[in-house]
Structure formats: C-alpha cells, structure tokens
Amino acid sequence: MPASQVPPGESPDGTGQRLLARERLRLRADYLRCYRTGRRRHGSLAILYFVPNQLGHPRLGITASRKVGKAVVRHRLKRRIKEIYRRWKDRGQLPALDLIIHLKPEAGGSDFPALRSELLRLLSGIRERREPAR
C-alpha cells in the first residue's frame, strides 16, 4: 500500500500508534480457544497466553479480574498494556498469533516500568521461539 493511502494512525508496515479493531481480540470464543488450546508464559505480574491464528497478523486481548483492583486500576493497567504493546519495536515481527495478557492481582500495585519490563520480556520470549532456526 502506498504511503499516501495508509489510514490515519497507521504506518505502512502496520505498526502504527493506535491499536486497530482487527488487532484486538473481541469474541469470547477467541478468548476461550486461546485459554484452552494455547500455550502460556508466566510472569510475576501477568500470564501471557498465545495460540496461532489463521488471520495473518497478531491480535491482542487483555483480561483483569476484580482481584487486580477496582475498575479505575484495571482500566489504567489495560491502557498501559496497550501503550506498551503499540510502542514495542518488534511488534511488526510477531507471527499470526492470538495473544491474551491476563493480569495477576500483584499487577494492581505495580508501577509502569515494572509492568513494561515484564511484558516486554514475555512478548520477546514468544517472538524468539517463533523465529525459524538458521
């Protein structure tokens, strides 16, 4: 797609500043499929579930139970996760996966740098595993 035809907020390589609707998990069935058949990586603040999809691009979903905190805290954490994911430089290199970041109760009291380092560690771990062997 020529640069002149790229929608606002999106760069030509698909790694724009906003998270498009096609880049988000929305259906309950997709979440359940990821939980039931996907693999997972554990961190101290979150669990990353991931399963291949047939869409040709990754999608992100975020879950946080009330154990994480009140609504204000949960929504703040979700905004931070989206921000971290959007600005991650290796986002364009991810294979076609459905990703779910499930926040643990400990995430409610964490600060932004701790959450960022945890998520980048979890995300880069799946990217490294998915690269073909040389």
Rosetta blueprint (number, residue, H / E / L):
1 M L
2 P L
3 A H
4 S H
5 Q H
6 V L
7 P L
8 P L
9 G L
10 E L
11 S L
12 P L
13 D L
14 G L
15 T L
16 G L
17 Q L
18 R L
19 L L
20 L L
21 A H
22 R H
23 E H
24 R E
25 L L
26 R L
27 L L
28 R H
29 A H
30 D H
31 Y H
32 L H
33 R H
34 C H
35 Y H
36 R H
37 T H
38 G L
39 R E
40 R E
41 R E
42 H E
43 G L
44 S L
45 L L
46 A E
47 I E
48 L E
49 Y E
50 F E
51 V E
52 P E
53 N L
54 Q L
55 L L
56 G L
57 H L
58 P L
59 R E
60 L E
61 G E
62 I E
63 T E
64 A E
65 S L
66 R L
67 K L
68 V L
69 G L
70 K L
71 A H
72 V H
73 V H
74 R H
75 H H
76 R H
77 L H
78 K H
79 R H
80 R H
81 I H
82 K H
83 E H
84 I H
85 Y H
86 R H
87 R H
88 W L
89 K L
90 D L
91 R H
92 G H
93 Q H
94 L L
95 P L
96 A L
97 L E
98 D E
99 L E
100 I E
101 I E
102 H E
103 L E
104 K L
105 P H
106 E H
107 A H
108 G H
109 G H
110 S L
111 D L
112 F H
113 P H
114 A H
115 L H
116 R H
117 S H
118 E H
119 L H
120 L H
121 R H
122 L H
123 L H
124 S H
125 G H
126 I H
127 R H
128 E H
129 R H
130 R H
131 E L
132 P L
133 A L
134 R L
